[in-house]
Amino acid sequence: MPTSSGIWINIAGYYYRRSLDYPIVPIKSTKEIEFFTQVAYISIFFLLIGLILFIVAIRRKRLAGIPSGRLIYSDTNQWGKVEKPLYDPALRLTGKPDYLVKQGNQVIPIEIKSRSSPRAPYDSHIYQLAAYCLLVQHEYGNRPNYGIIHYRNQTFAIDFTPTLEETIKATLREMQDKTILSHVDRSHNNPRNCQNCGYRSICDQSLRI
């Protein structure tokens, strides 16, 4: 039932307002109003659920020692293309970041992803960047505080924390131990699979697009 002032006429379940200045103006029935109100509440509910799941995922990453990354603006004109792979014999690790940029006394590795940005960088992308941070530290003698993942529409800075460093080193040791026990060949010929793989930097069979 309409609550605003004026003259209202009920015709077949619809209310019409009679105005002296305007012709009869139809508005939706109370049932339709209730229906659209319920739809709005349901939409808000699912939006809140999505937000809660996103927050939970971020907290789980923090508990695991994986930084989620922060959005930054980075001047791509200052990026220098890497001419040759970097190598650390102690870690038995080799890899080639897409770009390096010098900031103060630090050299920052940059990894380029052609895809659109997720809400937060994938764990595999973070581990790949962490491996590059290790290589940069060995090559240039200074430990980078962070690295950069550049997606098509957003750029993230990933803090190279001590926890992340220990995690990537443990992952490398595990992979190398398994490699000694059994050599596993690449199971595909799709360069895009390699492009999105977190172990691309240490794989001797990776394919380039």
N, C-alpha and C positions, 0 to 999 in steps of 0.2 A: 504494500500500500504506500503510495507517495506521501512524503512527510512535508514537502515544501509547500509554501502558500500558493494559492491560485485555485482555479476551477478545474477539477479532474473528472474525466468520464471513463468508465470501465466498459469496454466493448470487446467481447470474446476473449477475455483474459488479458487484454492490453489496456494500459492507461493512456489517456490522451489529455493534454493540458489545453484548456481554452484560454486564449489570450485576446485582449481587445485590439492589440496591435498586429498580431500575427495569426495565421491560420492554425488549425489544430495541429499540434506537434506530437508525433508518436514517440514513446519510449518503450524499452524492453519490459517484458513482464517480470514479476518478482522471481519466478522460477528461473528465467534466463539469467537474471542478475546473480542469483545464488549459484548457478552453474559456473559462470565465469569467475566468480569469487573463489570457488573451490579450485578451479584450474590454476588461478594465480597462486593460491596457497601451496598447491602441489609443486608448482614450478619453483617457488622459493624454497620449499623443503629439499628438493633434489639439488638445488644450487648450494644450499648449506651442507648437504652430505658430501658433495664434491669438494667443497672448501675444507671440510674436516679431514677427508682422506688425503688431500694435498698436504695439510699441516702434519698429519701423522707420518707421511712419507718423508717429509723434511726432517722430522725429529728422529726417525729411524736412521737416516743417513748420518745425522750428527752423532748419535750413539755409536755408530759403526766407525766413526772417524772420517767419514767422507764428506768434505765440504760441498755445499750445494752450489756455490758460485754466486757472484753478484753481478748485476748488469752494469756495464761500463760503456763509455764512448772511447773508441780507440782510433787514432788517426792512421789509416791504412797506408798513407804515403810514407810513413816512417818505417814500415816493415821491410826487412831485407830478406830476399829469397835465399834459402839455404842451398849451397852449391854441391855439397857432398855430405854423406851420412856421418853422424857422430858415433863414436865408439868408446866404450868403457871396458877394457879387458878384465878388470877385477870382477865386474858384474856379468861379464860375457853378454853384454847388451849393445846392440847397435840400432840406430833409428835416425830418421830424417824428418824433423818437424817442417811444416810448410813454410814458416817464416820465423825470424828472430828479430827482436827489437831491443835496442840498448836503452836502458833507463837508469841514469846515474852510473853506478858501478856494477849494475846487474844486467844480465842478458835474459830476456823473457821469451820463452818458446810460445809459438802461436800455431794452433791447429785449425785448419779451415774445414768446415762441413758444408756441403752444398745444399743440404736439406733445410727446411724451416726449423726454427727453434722449438724444442719441447718446453714445458713449463720450467723444468730444471734440467741441466745436462745429464745425460745417461751415465751410469757408473762406468761403463766400458770406455766412454770418451774421457772421463776423469782419470782413469787408470792409464790410458794411453798418454795423456798430457803429463801425468806424474812421471812416467818413464822418460819423457823428453826432459823434464826438469832434472832428473838424475844425470842424463847425458850432458846437459848444459853445465851442470855443476862440475863434472869431471873435465869437460873441454875448456872451460873458461876460468875455473878456479873459484868462482863465487856461486853460492847457493841462491837460486831465485826464490823470492818470497811467494811468487805465484806464477801461473801460466794463463794463457788466454785461449778460449774456445770461441771461434767466430762462426756462427751459423748465418744462414742467408739473410735473416732479418733481425738478429740480435747477437750481442757479444757478451760473453761471461768471463769474469776473472775468477780463477780457481786457486784458492790459497794452498800453497804447498806446505802443509802442516807436518810436524814430526810424525804424527799418527799416520797420515797418508803416505809419507815416505816409507815407514816401516811396513805398511800394508802392501805397497807395490813391490818392495824388496822380497817380502815373504812369498808373494805371488810368483815372482820371477824364479825364486829358488824352487818352488813347487813345480813349475813348468819345466825347469831345467832337469830336475830329478826324473820327471816322467819321460823327458826326451832321451835321457841316458838309458832308461830301461826299455823304451820302445819308441822307435821313430814313426811318427804318424804323418802320412802325406796329405796334402790338400785334397779335399773331397769334392771340389767343384771347380768350375772355370768361369765363375761370375765375378768380375772385378768389384761390383757393388757390395758383394758380401765381404770382401776384404776391406773395402773403404769404411764400412761400419764396424769392423772388428776391433776390439780393444787390444788385441795382441799383434796388430799389424806391424808395429815398430820393431818387434823382435822375431818376426816370422820370415824365414828365408824363402818362402814360397808365395808371399803375398803378391797380388796382382794390382796394377795401377790402372785407373780409368783413363 
